[in-house]
Amino acid sequence: MGQYSWNAGYSVGVALIDEQHQQLFSFINQVADAIRNLKCADAVNVILPKLVEYTGYHFDEEESRMNQLGYPEAAQHRAQHEAFKAKLDELTVRAKNADVSDRAAATLDMLTFLNDWLVQHIGSVDKKLGAFLREKGIH
């Protein structure tokens, strides 16, 4: 399993959002490390709740800025956040309820989803938000 890394190509040009995205990748890497070290229970019971909490914080920050500045695509952006949270909840339940032999596969599915979603979301939706925020003078 390779490292899941933030890179400069993911930058949205807004320091706070970029820092938060880097932290999300850090959590994904912690999940990957736990799987690699055969500690899937730690990934699901310890690391994942931290990632879920931080993701909520990050989404709240983005949504607050969108609301304050009248971002025209706020509803669509928020809908993506809600869909992500619902899917993450579903995958978390699956991983927690999996028996020991299936927990690694369930956790790996979650890890793949997290990375793929984050890369896609940053690359399309958050880049648009970043451009809007920069136009409003937020860097």
ABEGO torsion letter per residue (X at the ends): XBBBBBBAAABAGBAAAAAAAAAAAAAAAAAAAAAAAGBAAAAAAAAAAAAAAAAAAAAAAAAAAAAAAGBAAAAAAAAAAAAAAAAAAAAAAAAAABBAAAAAAAAAAAAAAAAAAAAAAAAAAAAAAAAAAAAAGBX
